[in-house]
Amino acid sequence: MSGKTELSSELSRDLSLFHITMMGLGMMIGAGVFIGIGNGVAHAGPGGVLLTFALNGVLAMFTAMSYAELSSAIPRAGGAYNFARLGFGRGTSFVAGWMEWFASSVAGSLYAVTFAIYLVRFVSIILGLKLTGTPLLVTEKTVALVVAAFFIYINYRGASETGRVGAFFTLGQTLFLVLIGAVGLIVVARDPSRLQNFSPFMPNGWGKLLCTMGITYVAFEGYEVIAQAGDEAVDARRNLPKAMIYSVVIVTFTYVAVAFASLVAVKTGVAGVNIPAWEWIGQFGARGFGEAVSRLMPAGNFWLTLAVIFASTSALNATIYSATRASYALGRDHMLPPVFATISGKTQTPWVALVATGVIVSVVATLLPTKDVASSASIMFLFLFFLVNICVIKIRRNMGDELTYGFLMPLFPLLPVLAIVCQAVLAVWLVHMSPIAWIVAPVWILSGLLVYRFYSRSRVKATEHEIFVLEEEEAPVRGDEYRIMVALANPDTALSLVRNTYAICAAKNAGVELLHMVPVPDQVPLADAERYMVAGKEAIGETMLYLAPQFPSSSTIRYCRNVARGIVSAVREKGTDLLIMGWQGRTVSRGFTLGSTLDPVVERVPCNVVIFKDCGDKKFRRVLVPVAGGPNAVFALEMAGVLADKNEGKVVAFTIKHPKAAEWFDVEGLVKSHAERLLPRDRIEIKSIVHDDVVTAILQEAENEDAGYDMVAMGCSLEPFIRQVGRDSIPQAVARLCTKPMVMAKSSAGIRSWISKWI
Amino acid sequence: MNDREGDRMTPDIIVGCIVLFAALIVNAALALWGRRTIEKIADKQLGSARDIVQELDAKGDS
């Protein structure tokens, strides 16, 4: 964290919505659509190719929504790397960035070679100039290197130049494709009999659709490059998601129109076409699109070649940009040597990352067989998208309240789940296309893991979202020890919270971990956080004096940007069995039930939770426990028994039957079946009443002076905090309205706690 | 095509056209919804997921 070694790393913000949309389109409209149409028609037939692009468009839109949501909340260079860093931590994010860098670089080399092949073809065949004296392959490789070097220079000149040049090329190719689509419609309007080319619609069956979707999905992966522009886009929170959505919808409609035009371009029985048009186009495979379009308009071959050159260059430009930003982000966070984050003082671009990317692009373009390596890149892109779709669920769930979103997807989490399933199917399909790719991809990932293990792990720079340990005092821990963590917030109430903890520690023979999280405001550098920890030290010191003589006790003071996430993180890290917290009894944050810290903690921690409200240093002779079944009610009964006075304390299990309900809840059965965890039966009373309002009944019973309750203990079943807006469950309503000391207990035995333990 | 097979609307064509247009409509609808949401979030200066969900829920948009 020392300021002296920090490198200045800030990119200039000058990419408009138009620029970044064009960058996304540029990466999408590459070789995929030109090669995909011919192959698609051959495999899936005339209708199948239309459906391929339309359905891929929907699938791409699902993932684009995930990218859009995350980019709007985390608008920084790095794309999937940043999302994984926040969602899963350092190791996974490094692998994500590592894959992203390689995949984009290799895709760039592929586009450089494609450009070279078509340029040489354009010069030698269409313009009629003969290239003599040099083998064709050497010429193509040389041209590929020159064009790669040109676009590396363009990227070096700056984001604005990158965007402008890329936008120029992309606009050219997009307009050309739109023109093809328009000509196709005109041709059909003049000669409707060409619609017969769509019959039979799916000659090879619907099963082939999945294959063609796999081939052409590469033509939709442009949102990654848009996400990389997070540091350089104007009004990034608004423009990044817009650019992603616009680019997907534009390419989807364009591709469908172009595929339609290709199919109506050929007329059976005319100019040597003696078989159905779709078979004729399909027999050319990857060249099928070109052969069809050359019949659609005058000088079609010329225009098509020009379009492929445009497409290759814009895709090359976008992939170099994307790969550079991925390695820049790794350098920025010291996962790769920090020199990768060096910004040119003149052009404000990450020139070292650019040079490194240029080396990979050049080496792969000239030396390696690109087909299989490109398939590896596709697999890595699919892995990335897979990861991003998981990230969007995890990040909204864990950090939805502290991030500032510029966009939120609809139907959450249905869309990312659908995308995950579909992408898994497509990735598996790629095994059949290139088995070597399934060797290259794991080797690259493995090498990344080694780099992380032996270089990055010890050097990585913490981000502002991570949590740091300021002070830690560890007590020896037995392997089987029940671990209780007490989260202390306020020095004034710390001691009373710990006194209530005492009984639980004794009952469980537990070790205690005292935790104090120091929230540091966003405006303050984390390095200056120490001045915020005085109050926490005071609280920890006092409570340690009280607990340490009796129980193995440890203490930790950490600083963080968000207390809730800090506590959840500490619980996971320490393997805590029970978390104890205090609640002041009121909520100042709008939309929260117990508060902006307690709500997310109760929802997310994968352990038992006990929350004390106004319990102080009191004796509890009669404890009211409303029960209606479930693990939380049993846990509340158990805690009530632990906290009740050892000699004369009694627990009242209280159940309410609605007048319209047919049966009473079987409290007796519940008590019997958990007898080993509860007080002896003679110290548990059972009380049942009929009432039409459960909350009112509980509150009336709690305040009943004849019954003489000292405390209310309740199962705490908070709704996921993101969904609870405007609603109040029974425990929440009682917690807010009850004037008696109260304990809320949440058990980790539920399915949601189990899931959160493992995810 | 002398048997005029191409003139007939086979079940494949009917189902295919429905799927095709449905996919395009879903795509366009998601795009329009997304654009509207982005503008709404920016105009109302909403920030956290909670605030946005609350706002969209209130309007019946989510």
Interface residues (C-beta under 8 A of the other chain):
Chain A: G47 L50 L51 A54 L55 G57 V58 M61 M65 A68 S72 S193 L195 Q196 N197 F198 S199 P200 F201 M202 R237 R238 P241 K242 I245 Y246 V248 V249 T252 F253 V256 T268 P276 R396 G400 D401 E402 L403 T404 Y405 G406 F407 L408 M409 P410 G591 F721 I722 R723 V725 G726
Chain B: M1 E5 G6 D7 R8 T10 D12 I13 G16 V19 L20 A23 L24 V26 N27 A28 L30 A31 W33 G34 R35 T37 I38 I41 A42 L46 G47 S48 A49 R50 D51 I52 V53 Q54 L56 D57 D61 S62
